[in-house]
Amino acid sequence: WTGRTGFVHRAVLEDFADLSVHQVYACGAPIVVESARKDFCAQGHLPPEEFYADSFTSEADKAAA
C-alpha cells in the first residue's frame, strides 16, 4: 500500500485546510470521532456546531467511563 495511512480526518485536513464553511458528519470509534472533532475545530476552523457525530460505543467503552 502506497496510499495514506492513519486517521482519515488527517487526510481531510491535508486536502481541506479551511473547514469554516462546511459541515462534518462523522461516525466511528469514540477516539476517532473525538480526534476528528478536536482537530477539525482547532486546526480546520470548523464551527463546533457544524460537527455532527455518532460514536460506535461498545459495552467495554461504557464500562470504562
SEMITOR-986015 format. One record per residue: residue number from 0; residue in one letter; x, y, z of N, C-alpha, C, O in turn. Coordinates in nm, 4 decimals, m for minus. Each point is the difference from the previous one (the first is absolute). Layout:
atom num->NUM, residu->A, n.c1->X, n.c2->Y, n.c3->Z, ca.c1->X, ca.c2->Y, ca.c3->Z, c.c1->X, c.c2->Y, c.c3->Z, o.c1->X, o.c2->Y, o.c3->Z .
...
This chain:
atom num->0, residu->W, n.c1->0.0844, n.c2->m0.1178, n.c3->0.0000, ca.c1->m0.0844, ca.c2->0.1178, ca.c3->0.0000, c.c1->0.0884, c.c2->0.1234, c.c3->0.0000, o.c1->0.0869, o.c2->0.0145, o.c3->0.0859 .
atom num->1, residu->T, n.c1->m0.1087, n.c2->0.0740, n.c3->m0.1814, ca.c1->0.0790, ca.c2->0.1230, ca.c3->m0.0074, c.c1->m0.0851, c.c2->0.1229, c.c3->0.0296, o.c1->0.0475, o.c2->0.1134, o.c3->m0.0068 .
atom num->2, residu->G, n.c1->m0.1733, n.c2->m0.1377, n.c3->0.0396, ca.c1->m0.0899, ca.c2->0.1114, ca.c3->0.0303, c.c1->0.0175, c.c2->0.0508, c.c3->0.1415, o.c1->0.0919, o.c2->m0.0389, o.c3->0.0720 .
atom num->3, residu->R, n.c1->m0.1805, n.c2->0.1248, n.c3->m0.0355, ca.c1->0.0047, ca.c2->0.0586, ca.c3->0.1342, c.c1->m0.0323, c.c2->m0.1041, c.c3->0.1065, o.c1->m0.0707, o.c2->m0.0976, o.c3->m0.0251 .
atom num->4, residu->T, n.c1->0.1236, n.c2->0.1207, n.c3->0.1426, ca.c1->m0.0303, ca.c2->m0.0840, ca.c3->0.1146, c.c1->m0.0324, c.c2->0.0901, c.c3->0.1181, o.c1->0.0299, o.c2->0.1194, o.c3->m0.0027 .
atom num->5, residu->G, n.c1->m0.0900, n.c2->m0.1752, n.c3->0.1050, ca.c1->m0.0325, ca.c2->0.0770, ca.c3->0.1193, c.c1->m0.1461, c.c2->0.0398, c.c3->0.0026, o.c1->m0.0819, o.c2->m0.0544, o.c3->m0.0740 .
atom num->6, residu->F, n.c1->0.0504, n.c2->0.1489, n.c3->0.1592, ca.c1->m0.1380, ca.c2->0.0465, ca.c3->0.0136, c.c1->m0.0449, c.c2->0.0712, c.c3->m0.1270, o.c1->0.0734, o.c2->0.0812, o.c3->m0.0565 .
atom num->7, residu->V, n.c1->m0.1944, n.c2->m0.1127, n.c3->0.0126, ca.c1->m0.0552, ca.c2->0.0589, ca.c3->m0.1220, c.c1->m0.0109, c.c2->0.1522, c.c3->0.0122, o.c1->0.0227, o.c2->0.0719, o.c3->m0.0973 .
atom num->8, residu->H, n.c1->m0.0569, n.c2->m0.0235, n.c3->0.2151, ca.c1->m0.0200, ca.c2->0.1438, ca.c3->0.0126, c.c1->0.1283, c.c2->0.0798, c.c3->m0.0256, o.c1->m0.0066, o.c2->0.1165, o.c3->m0.0392 .
atom num->9, residu->R, n.c1->0.1215, n.c2->m0.1775, n.c3->0.0609, ca.c1->0.1275, ca.c2->0.0683, ca.c3->m0.0290, c.c1->0.0154, c.c2->0.0209, c.c3->m0.1502, o.c1->0.0487, o.c2->0.1041, o.c3->m0.0439 .
atom num->10, residu->A, n.c1->m0.0902, n.c2->m0.2029, n.c3->m0.0346, ca.c1->0.0042, ca.c2->0.0134, ca.c3->m0.1461, c.c1->m0.0956, c.c2->0.1098, c.c3->m0.0452, o.c1->0.0308, o.c2->0.0758, o.c3->m0.0920 .
atom num->11, residu->V, n.c1->m0.1462, n.c2->m0.0673, n.c3->0.1564, ca.c1->m0.0955, ca.c2->0.1064, ca.c3->m0.0331, c.c1->0.0634, c.c2->0.1365, c.c3->0.0253, o.c1->m0.0104, o.c2->0.0897, o.c3->m0.0836 .
atom num->12, residu->L, n.c1->0.0757, n.c2->m0.0737, n.c3->0.1980, ca.c1->0.0639, ca.c2->0.1275, ca.c3->0.0314, c.c1->0.1136, c.c2->0.0333, c.c3->m0.0963, o.c1->0.0252, o.c2->0.1174, o.c3->m0.0270 .
atom num->13, residu->E, n.c1->0.0431, n.c2->m0.2179, n.c3->m0.0244, ca.c1->0.1043, ca.c2->0.0259, ca.c3->m0.0998, c.c1->m0.0601, c.c2->0.0541, c.c3->m0.1290, o.c1->0.0593, o.c2->0.0859, o.c3->m0.0653 .
atom num->14, residu->D, n.c1->m0.1773, n.c2->m0.1362, n.c3->0.0284, ca.c1->m0.0644, ca.c2->0.0404, ca.c3->m0.1246, c.c1->m0.0883, c.c2->0.1237, c.c3->0.0152, o.c1->m0.0178, o.c2->0.0756, o.c3->m0.0956 .
atom num->15, residu->F, n.c1->m0.0370, n.c2->m0.0549, n.c3->0.2137, ca.c1->m0.0919, ca.c2->0.1114, ca.c3->0.0256, c.c1->0.0418, c.c2->0.0684, c.c3->0.1298, o.c1->m0.0506, o.c2->m0.0331, o.c3->0.1073 .
atom num->16, residu->A, n.c1->0.1415, n.c2->0.1268, n.c3->m0.1171, ca.c1->0.0546, ca.c2->0.0661, ca.c3->0.1199, c.c1->m0.1021, c.c2->0.0893, c.c3->0.0688, o.c1->0.0078, o.c2->0.0210, o.c3->0.1211 .
atom num->17, residu->D, n.c1->m0.1033, n.c2->0.0316, n.c3->m0.1968, ca.c1->m0.0994, ca.c2->0.0911, ca.c3->0.0570, c.c1->m0.1383, c.c2->m0.0632, c.c3->m0.0082, o.c1->m0.0583, o.c2->m0.0098, o.c3->m0.1080 .
atom num->18, residu->L, n.c1->0.0071, n.c2->m0.0322, n.c3->0.2211, ca.c1->m0.1316, ca.c2->m0.0626, ca.c3->0.0070, c.c1->m0.1055, c.c2->0.0966, c.c3->0.0547, o.c1->m0.1091, o.c2->m0.0425, o.c3->0.0380 .
atom num->19, residu->S, n.c1->0.1407, n.c2->0.1697, n.c3->m0.0338, ca.c1->m0.0869, ca.c2->0.0982, ca.c3->0.0660, c.c1->m0.1374, c.c2->0.0146, c.c3->m0.0656, o.c1->m0.0931, o.c2->0.0480, o.c3->0.0646 .
atom num->20, residu->V, n.c1->0.0781, n.c2->m0.0873, n.c3->m0.1885, ca.c1->m0.1306, ca.c2->0.0123, ca.c3->m0.0675, c.c1->m0.0594, c.c2->m0.1373, c.c3->m0.0326, o.c1->m0.0842, o.c2->m0.0123, o.c3->m0.0889 .
atom num->21, residu->H, n.c1->0.1287, n.c2->m0.0905, n.c3->0.1618, ca.c1->m0.0465, ca.c2->m0.1364, ca.c3->m0.0251, c.c1->m0.0719, c.c2->m0.0561, c.c3->0.1213, o.c1->0.0047, o.c2->0.0565, o.c3->0.1093 .
atom num->22, residu->Q, n.c1->m0.0714, n.c2->m0.1692, n.c3->m0.1310, ca.c1->m0.0540, ca.c2->m0.0826, ca.c3->0.1068, c.c1->0.0717, c.c2->m0.1341, c.c3->m0.0074, o.c1->0.0371, o.c2->m0.0453, o.c3->m0.1083 .
atom num->23, residu->V, n.c1->m0.0177, n.c2->m0.0176, n.c3->0.2227, ca.c1->0.0636, ca.c2->m0.1312, ca.c3->0.0047, c.c1->m0.0948, c.c2->m0.0969, c.c3->0.0690, o.c1->m0.0559, o.c2->0.0286, o.c3->0.1058 .
atom num->24, residu->Y, n.c1->0.0400, n.c2->m0.1437, n.c3->m0.1689, ca.c1->m0.0771, ca.c2->m0.1102, ca.c3->0.0561, c.c1->0.0973, c.c2->m0.1159, c.c3->0.0181, o.c1->0.0558, o.c2->m0.0501, o.c3->m0.0976 .
atom num->25, residu->A, n.c1->m0.0353, n.c2->0.0075, n.c3->0.2216, ca.c1->0.1006, ca.c2->m0.1020, ca.c3->0.0293, c.c1->m0.0609, c.c2->m0.1143, c.c3->0.0796, o.c1->m0.0941, o.c2->0.0187, o.c3->0.0772 .
atom num->26, residu->C, n.c1->0.1498, n.c2->m0.1371, n.c3->m0.0976, ca.c1->m0.0387, ca.c2->m0.1134, ca.c3->0.0823, c.c1->0.1213, c.c2->m0.0907, c.c3->0.0151, o.c1->0.0916, o.c2->0.0019, o.c3->m0.0822 .
atom num->27, residu->G, n.c1->m0.0930, n.c2->m0.0804, n.c3->0.1875, ca.c1->0.1103, ca.c2->m0.0917, ca.c3->0.0244, c.c1->0.0243, c.c2->m0.0184, c.c3->0.1476, o.c1->m0.0824, o.c2->0.0367, o.c3->0.0837 .
atom num->28, residu->A, n.c1->0.1968, n.c2->m0.0942, n.c3->m0.0533, ca.c1->0.0383, ca.c2->m0.0208, ca.c3->0.1390, c.c1->0.0105, c.c2->0.1357, c.c3->0.0709, o.c1->0.0328, o.c2->0.1002, o.c3->m0.0635 .
atom num->29, residu->P, n.c1->m0.0601, n.c2->m0.0964, n.c3->0.1927, ca.c1->0.0043, ca.c2->0.1279, ca.c3->0.0719, c.c1->0.1303, c.c2->0.0779, c.c3->m0.0182, o.c1->m0.0035, o.c2->0.1222, o.c3->m0.0149 .
atom num->30, residu->I, n.c1->0.1172, n.c2->m0.1897, n.c3->0.0158, ca.c1->0.1272, ca.c2->0.0719, ca.c3->m0.0158, c.c1->0.0113, c.c2->0.0641, c.c3->m0.1380, o.c1->0.0580, o.c2->0.1076, o.c3->m0.0138 .
atom num->31, residu->V, n.c1->m0.1123, n.c2->m0.1722, n.c3->m0.0869, ca.c1->0.0031, ca.c2->0.0544, ca.c3->m0.1359, c.c1->m0.0889, c.c2->0.1238, c.c3->m0.0092, o.c1->0.0407, o.c2->0.1027, o.c3->m0.0544 .
atom num->32, residu->V, n.c1->m0.1616, n.c2->m0.1131, n.c3->0.1077, ca.c1->m0.0941, ca.c2->0.1121, ca.c3->m0.0046, c.c1->0.0535, c.c2->0.1187, c.c3->0.0801, o.c1->m0.0048, o.c2->0.1134, o.c3->m0.0475 .
atom num->33, residu->E, n.c1->0.0553, n.c2->m0.1381, n.c3->0.1675, ca.c1->0.0524, ca.c2->0.1090, ca.c3->0.0827, c.c1->0.1234, c.c2->0.0645, c.c3->m0.0615, o.c1->0.0150, o.c2->0.1221, o.c3->0.0050 .
atom num->34, residu->S, n.c1->0.0720, n.c2->m0.2015, n.c3->m0.0620, ca.c1->0.1196, ca.c2->0.0546, ca.c3->m0.0657, c.c1->m0.0391, c.c2->0.0870, c.c3->m0.1180, o.c1->0.0565, o.c2->0.1076, o.c3->m0.0195 .
atom num->35, residu->A, n.c1->m0.1520, n.c2->m0.1531, n.c3->m0.0587, ca.c1->m0.0467, ca.c2->0.0780, ca.c3->m0.1149, c.c1->m0.0622, c.c2->0.1310, c.c3->0.0463, o.c1->0.0313, o.c2->0.1060, o.c3->m0.0542 .
atom num->36, residu->R, n.c1->m0.1186, n.c2->m0.1125, n.c3->0.1533, ca.c1->m0.0661, ca.c2->0.1214, ca.c3->0.0504, c.c1->0.1032, c.c2->0.1022, c.c3->0.0475, o.c1->m0.0047, o.c2->0.1174, o.c3->m0.0369 .
atom num->37, residu->K, n.c1->0.0970, n.c2->m0.1644, n.c3->0.1188, ca.c1->0.1017, ca.c2->0.0900, ca.c3->0.0564, c.c1->0.0848, c.c2->0.0640, c.c3->m0.1099, o.c1->0.0187, o.c2->0.1217, o.c3->m0.0014 .
atom num->38, residu->D, n.c1->0.0317, n.c2->m0.2026, n.c3->m0.0894, ca.c1->0.0892, ca.c2->0.0515, ca.c3->m0.1036, c.c1->m0.0735, c.c2->0.0835, c.c3->m0.1043, o.c1->0.0522, o.c2->0.1021, o.c3->m0.0450 .
atom num->39, residu->F, n.c1->m0.1725, n.c2->m0.1437, n.c3->0.0058, ca.c1->m0.0748, ca.c2->0.0788, ca.c3->m0.0985, c.c1->m0.0317, c.c2->0.1391, c.c3->0.0553, o.c1->0.0100, o.c2->0.0993, o.c3->m0.0720 .
atom num->40, residu->C, n.c1->m0.0476, n.c2->m0.0923, n.c3->0.1980, ca.c1->m0.0337, ca.c2->0.1303, ca.c3->0.0589, c.c1->0.1249, c.c2->0.0841, c.c3->0.0259, o.c1->0.0012, o.c2->0.1192, o.c3->m0.0307 .
atom num->41, residu->A, n.c1->0.1033, n.c2->m0.1791, n.c3->0.0863, ca.c1->0.1207, ca.c2->0.0757, ca.c3->0.0357, c.c1->0.0854, c.c2->0.0340, c.c3->m0.1213, o.c1->0.0446, o.c2->0.1138, o.c3->m0.0144 .
atom num->42, residu->Q, n.c1->m0.0219, n.c2->m0.2097, n.c3->m0.0713, ca.c1->0.0906, ca.c2->0.0210, ca.c3->m0.1127, c.c1->m0.0731, c.c2->0.0397, c.c3->m0.1280, o.c1->0.0517, o.c2->0.0779, o.c3->m0.0800 .
atom num->43, residu->G, n.c1->m0.1725, n.c2->m0.1320, n.c3->0.0610, ca.c1->m0.0727, ca.c2->0.0257, ca.c3->m0.1239, c.c1->m0.1011, c.c2->0.1122, c.c3->0.0099, o.c1->m0.0672, o.c2->0.0318, o.c3->m0.0981 .
atom num->44, residu->H, n.c1->0.0555, n.c2->0.0294, n.c3->0.2167, ca.c1->m0.0907, ca.c2->0.1130, ca.c3->0.0229, c.c1->m0.1464, c.c2->m0.0358, c.c3->m0.0246, o.c1->m0.0804, o.c2->0.0856, o.c3->m0.0369 .
atom num->45, residu->L, n.c1->0.0467, n.c2->m0.2132, n.c3->0.0578, ca.c1->m0.1381, ca.c2->m0.0430, ca.c3->m0.0113, c.c1->m0.0778, c.c2->0.0539, c.c3->0.1200, o.c1->0.0429, o.c2->m0.0190, o.c3->0.1138 .
atom num->46, residu->P, n.c1->m0.1556, n.c2->0.0852, n.c3->m0.1365, ca.c1->m0.0817, ca.c2->0.0418, ca.c3->0.1144, c.c1->m0.0490, c.c2->m0.1243, c.c3->0.0754, o.c1->m0.0513, o.c2->m0.0928, o.c3->m0.0624 .
atom num->47, residu->P, n.c1->0.0662, n.c2->0.0896, n.c3->0.1941, ca.c1->m0.0388, ca.c2->m0.1194, ca.c3->0.0769, c.c1->m0.1435, c.c2->m0.0457, c.c3->m0.0249, o.c1->m0.0284, o.c2->m0.1197, o.c3->0.0030 .
atom num->48, residu->E, n.c1->m0.0606, n.c2->0.2130, n.c3->m0.0272, ca.c1->m0.1401, ca.c2->m0.0362, ca.c3->m0.0232, c.c1->m0.0233, c.c2->m0.0652, c.c3->m0.1362, o.c1->m0.1102, o.c2->m0.0472, o.c3->m0.0279 .
atom num->49, residu->E, n.c1->0.2121, n.c2->0.0444, n.c3->m0.0561, ca.c1->m0.0101, ca.c2->m0.0631, ca.c3->m0.1323, c.c1->0.0623, c.c2->m0.1394, c.c3->m0.0026, o.c1->0.0165, o.c2->m0.0582, o.c3->m0.1073 .
atom num->50, residu->F, n.c1->0.0178, n.c2->0.0047, n.c3->0.2230, ca.c1->0.0535, ca.c2->m0.1359, ca.c3->0.0108, c.c1->m0.1087, c.c2->m0.0900, c.c3->0.0565, o.c1->m0.0464, o.c2->0.0200, o.c3->0.1122 .
atom num->51, residu->Y, n.c1->0.0063, n.c2->m0.1190, n.c3->m0.1904, ca.c1->m0.1027, ca.c2->m0.0952, ca.c3->0.0394, c.c1->0.0633, c.c2->m0.1388, c.c3->0.0035, o.c1->0.0754, o.c2->m0.0361, o.c3->m0.0904 .
atom num->52, residu->A, n.c1->m0.1057, n.c2->m0.0416, n.c3->0.1940, ca.c1->0.0688, ca.c2->m0.1282, ca.c3->0.0110, c.c1->m0.0847, c.c2->m0.1049, c.c3->0.0706, o.c1->m0.0911, o.c2->0.0297, o.c3->0.0771 .
atom num->53, residu->D, n.c1->0.1263, n.c2->m0.1541, n.c3->m0.1078, ca.c1->m0.0571, ca.c2->m0.1161, ca.c3->0.0657, c.c1->0.1154, c.c2->m0.0932, c.c3->0.0343, o.c1->0.0561, o.c2->m0.0652, o.c3->m0.0881 .
atom num->54, residu->S, n.c1->m0.0211, n.c2->0.0591, n.c3->0.2155, ca.c1->0.1081, ca.c2->m0.0885, ca.c3->0.0432, c.c1->m0.0525, c.c2->m0.1414, c.c3->0.0154, o.c1->m0.1096, o.c2->m0.0220, o.c3->0.0515 .
atom num->55, residu->F, n.c1->0.1884, n.c2->m0.0723, n.c3->m0.0962, ca.c1->m0.0335, ca.c2->m0.1410, ca.c3->0.0156, c.c1->0.0548, c.c2->m0.0456, c.c3->0.1346, o.c1->0.1118, o.c2->m0.0508, o.c3->0.0083 .
atom num->56, residu->T, n.c1->m0.1898, n.c2->0.0690, n.c3->0.0953, ca.c1->0.0430, ca.c2->m0.0291, ca.c3->0.1359, c.c1->m0.0340, c.c2->m0.1447, c.c3->0.0353, o.c1->m0.1150, o.c2->m0.0425, o.c3->m0.0113 .
atom num->57, residu->S, n.c1->0.2147, n.c2->m0.0311, n.c3->0.0534, ca.c1->m0.0200, ca.c2->m0.1397, ca.c3->0.0391, c.c1->m0.0331, c.c2->m0.0078, c.c3->0.1495, o.c1->0.0107, o.c2->0.0988, o.c3->0.0727 .
atom num->58, residu->E, n.c1->m0.0502, n.c2->m0.2157, n.c3->m0.0298, ca.c1->m0.0256, ca.c2->m0.0212, ca.c3->0.1439, c.c1->0.1293, c.c2->0.0224, c.c3->0.0799, o.c1->m0.0053, o.c2->0.0495, o.c3->0.1126 .
atom num->59, residu->A, n.c1->0.1206, n.c2->m0.0853, n.c3->m0.1692, ca.c1->0.1279, ca.c2->0.0214, ca.c3->0.0677, c.c1->0.0275, c.c2->0.1500, c.c3->0.0157, o.c1->0.0508, o.c2->0.0432, o.c3->0.1035 .
atom num->60, residu->D, n.c1->m0.0845, n.c2->0.0368, n.c3->m0.2069, ca.c1->0.0165, ca.c2->0.1449, ca.c3->0.0092, c.c1->m0.0884, c.c2->0.0565, c.c3->0.1124, o.c1->0.0440, o.c2->0.0850, o.c3->0.0775 .
atom num->61, residu->K, n.c1->m0.1661, n.c2->m0.1322, n.c3->m0.0697, ca.c1->m0.0927, ca.c2->0.0492, ca.c3->0.1023, c.c1->0.0491, c.c2->m0.0369, c.c3->0.1407, o.c1->m0.0110, o.c2->0.0802, o.c3->0.0927 .
atom num->62, residu->A, n.c1->0.0642, n.c2->m0.1993, n.c3->m0.0775, ca.c1->0.0493, ca.c2->m0.0452, ca.c3->0.1300, c.c1->0.1209, c.c2->0.0790, c.c3->0.0457, o.c1->0.0184, o.c2->0.0218, o.c3->0.1197 .
atom num->63, residu->A, n.c1->0.0648, n.c2->0.0216, n.c3->m0.2143, ca.c1->0.1214, ca.c2->0.0750, ca.c3->0.0338, c.c1->m0.0304, c.c2->0.1444, c.c3->0.0377, o.c1->0.0811, o.c2->0.0661, o.c3->0.0650 .
atom num->64, residu->A, n.c1->m0.1972, n.c2->m0.0174, n.c3->m0.1056, ca.c1->m0.0348, ca.c2->0.1412, ca.c3->0.0244, c.c1->m0.0442, c.c2->0.0261, c.c3->0.1407, o.c1->m0.0321, o.c2->0.1138, o.c3->0.0345 .
